[in-house]
Amino acid sequence: MPTYDYVCDGCGHAFELFQSMTDSVKKTCPQCGKKKLRRLIGAGGAIMFKGSGFYKTDYRSESYKKGAAADKGSSSGKSGDGGAKPESKGKGEG
């Protein structure tokens, strides 16, 4: 069930109302009791993708792939530590 925005033209009271899509539009203001209630048109809930485009960030560019392959090839000739991180100091050391 959607949430609708209403505003009263009589007293200026604005509120949201959770109601079924098949319910009739409300006409009476709960604040002042006048029949000057108006339902506002909203954008509704939507999915928003932020950024320049999700498809561009899902896949790496060809230049990145070539650079990664070159780095992988040059790192295989190193000392053979497998890219292990340096050991961290434990408690009491330091």
Secondary structure, DSSP 8 states (H G I E B T S, - for coil): --EEEEEETTT--EEEEE--TTS----S-TTT--S-EEE-----------SS-HHHHHS--HHHHHHHHHHHHHHTTS-S-TT-------TT--
